[in-house]
């Protein structure tokens, strides 16, 4: 018997918008992408991607940790976006 099961996931609105934009460009919707992901788990017996920070994410994380010790930056920077804006300032 092949009955369908409904799953429900709560995600951040920004993440949803970013993913939806990319999936639209690929001609996919969220359901199709999630089903493809789940099928890859079954086919490989594992998560089909590396669960590690990218070199850029790791560098940003380390920089944020260093900036936490800077009294001035603590009041200015709390997100990666704010960090990038702070680094781009003259």
Order of alpha helices (4+ residues) and beta strands (2+ residues): alpha-alpha-alpha-alpha-alpha
